[in-house]
Amino acid sequence: MLQQTQVETVIPYYRRWLERFPSVSALAAASQQSVLALWEGLGYYSRARNLHRAAQQVQHELGGALPRTAAGLRALPGIGRYTAGAIASIAFGEDSAVLDGNVKRVLARVFDFREDVKSPAGEKELWVLAESLLPAGRAGDYNQALMDLGALICKPRAPDCPRCPVQRLCAAYRLGVQHERPVTPARRAVPHRVLLAAVVRKGPRVLLEQRAQGALLGGLWAFPAVPQPQPTAGNGAAPRPASVLRRALRAQWGLAARVGAETQTVEHGFTHFTLTVRVFDCEWQAGALTRSPAARKWVRLNELTEYPMGKVDRAIARRITAKEISD
């Protein structure tokens, strides 16, 4: 839960998670939908899917016992080299190194490391360095100390060098370049995408589709959506959104629908792109849902909370539910 997410945000999720899934066996026995529902709002949903799969693997293939070595832990879904080293050293006393963002920053400053710490070559060198520094039999304490040093003192933009316990060892401080370490690549421009989303009503129900497991937000439920076409090179005019949605609903979902007014715009930022979703109210007219690898359902408004969604689709669901209540 703490990957890419702040502690303050995680704590209430962590407590609810342990109440619902107090053991590996309880998590392994749960449905993916119940797992994603409890995770909703934390983002990066592949973490939840991997955790669920890892629990099932531990329960069904390893007799319910978590591996006690970094090598064994890395065989589980979602556990990489850093996480495996952290668990093995802190929980089981193995002499395993860790290399997260905090540790990279500390090592880059202490040793005035001038390679790009995010490049494969730079990261490989830092792993060798981190492993060479492990104190035998004390890796757990040492790793926690390094991570805390990076989180509390050797901060990204304002390192507290006067209070740093390793100041006398720090080559970057001695050279006055601590603000220039670690070396990272220049940020690329973040692309922007626009989707057209349809709230398709059929009597008291609306249409939802479950996202494919390997896709972004895989396993979550969403309202039908398609990319907004770009203006054509010839006349510079893009097709009207209503026409685009009408054709897409027929071609991809097998439905004839009346596309009504644009009712909502939702903005959201992902790691690698930003997103604008233009939402249109639609009314089913004819047709049955076509078969698809993903699940498709007509869902009552009062049941929408039972379907785990990403933030954009949840914002849409809240609006239409609130409007129904107010009407």
TAFEN-V515528 format. One record per residue. N is the residue number from 1. D_LAST is the distance of its C-alpha to the last C-alpha in Angstrom with 1 decimal. Layout:
BEGIN
n;d_last
N;D_LAST
N;D_LAST
END
This chain:
BEGIN
n;d_last
1;38.8
2;40.8
3;41.5
4;39.8
5;37.7
6;38.5
7;39.6
8;37.0
9;34.2
10;36.0
11;36.9
12;33.7
13;33.4
14;37.1
15;36.8
16;33.8
17;35.7
18;38.8
19;37.1
20;35.6
21;38.7
22;41.7
23;44.2
24;45.1
25;45.0
26;41.4
27;40.2
28;42.2
29;40.8
30;37.1
31;35.0
32;34.4
33;30.6
34;30.9
35;33.1
36;30.9
37;27.8
38;29.9
39;31.1
40;27.8
41;27.7
42;31.5
43;31.9
44;35.1
45;34.1
46;37.6
47;38.8
48;36.7
49;37.8
50;41.4
51;41.3
52;40.1
53;42.8
54;45.4
55;44.7
56;45.1
57;48.4
58;49.7
59;48.9
60;50.2
61;52.9
62;54.2
63;54.1
64;51.4
65;53.6
66;52.5
67;55.3
68;57.4
69;58.6
70;57.0
71;58.2
72;56.6
73;53.3
74;53.1
75;53.1
76;49.6
77;46.5
78;45.2
79;48.2
80;50.2
81;53.5
82;52.2
83;50.0
84;52.8
85;55.3
86;53.2
87;52.7
88;56.3
89;57.8
90;55.7
91;55.0
92;58.2
93;60.8
94;61.5
95;63.0
96;60.2
97;59.1
98;55.6
99;54.5
100;51.0
101;50.0
102;51.5
103;54.7
104;55.1
105;54.8
106;57.4
107;59.8
108;59.5
109;60.3
110;63.0
111;64.8
112;63.9
113;62.5
114;62.2
115;60.6
116;57.0
117;55.6
118;52.8
119;55.3
120;56.7
121;60.2
122;59.2
123;57.2
124;60.1
125;62.5
126;60.3
127;60.1
128;63.9
129;64.1
130;61.6
131;63.5
132;66.9
133;65.8
134;64.8
135;66.9
136;68.1
137;66.5
138;64.1
139;61.6
140;58.6
141;59.3
142;60.4
143;57.2
144;55.0
145;57.1
146;56.8
147;53.0
148;52.7
149;55.2
150;53.0
151;49.8
152;51.1
153;54.1
154;54.7
155;51.3
156;50.3
157;50.4
158;52.1
159;54.7
160;56.2
161;59.8
162;61.6
163;60.2
164;60.5
165;62.9
166;64.1
167;64.6
168;68.3
169;67.7
170;65.1
171;66.6
172;63.6
173;63.9
174;67.6
175;67.2
176;64.3
177;61.9
178;59.5
179;56.6
180;57.5
181;57.4
182;56.0
183;56.3
184;53.1
185;52.2
186;50.6
187;46.8
188;45.8
189;43.1
190;39.7
191;38.3
192;34.8
193;32.7
194;29.6
195;27.4
196;24.9
197;22.2
198;20.2
199;16.9
200;17.9
201;15.5
202;17.3
203;15.2
204;13.4
205;15.7
206;16.6
207;20.2
208;22.2
209;25.8
210;28.3
211;30.5
212;34.2
213;36.2
214;38.5
215;35.9
216;34.1
217;31.7
218;33.3
219;31.8
220;28.3
221;25.3
222;23.7
223;21.6
224;24.0
225;25.6
226;28.7
227;30.8
228;30.4
229;33.7
230;36.1
231;37.5
232;40.5
233;43.9
234;44.8
235;42.3
236;40.2
237;36.9
238;34.6
239;32.7
240;29.2
241;26.6
242;24.8
243;28.2
244;29.0
245;25.9
246;26.4
247;30.0
248;29.4
249;26.9
250;29.5
251;32.5
252;31.4
253;28.8
254;29.9
255;26.7
256;26.0
257;22.6
258;21.0
259;20.5
260;17.8
261;17.2
262;18.2
263;15.2
264;17.0
265;20.6
266;22.0
267;25.6
268;27.8
269;31.5
270;33.6
271;37.3
272;38.6
273;36.0
274;32.9
275;29.7
276;27.0
277;24.2
278;22.3
279;19.1
280;18.1
281;15.3
282;17.4
283;17.3
284;20.2
285;22.5
286;25.7
287;27.9
288;28.4
289;28.4
290;31.9
291;33.9
292;34.1
293;35.8
294;32.5
295;30.1
296;27.0
297;24.2
298;21.0
299;18.9
300;15.9
301;13.3
302;14.4
303;17.9
304;17.7
305;19.4
306;22.3
307;23.2
308;25.2
309;24.3
310;25.8
311;24.2
312;22.9
313;21.1
314;19.8
315;18.3
316;16.6
317;15.4
318;14.1
319;12.0
320;10.4
321;9.9
322;8.6
323;6.0
324;5.2
325;5.5
326;3.8
327;0.0
END
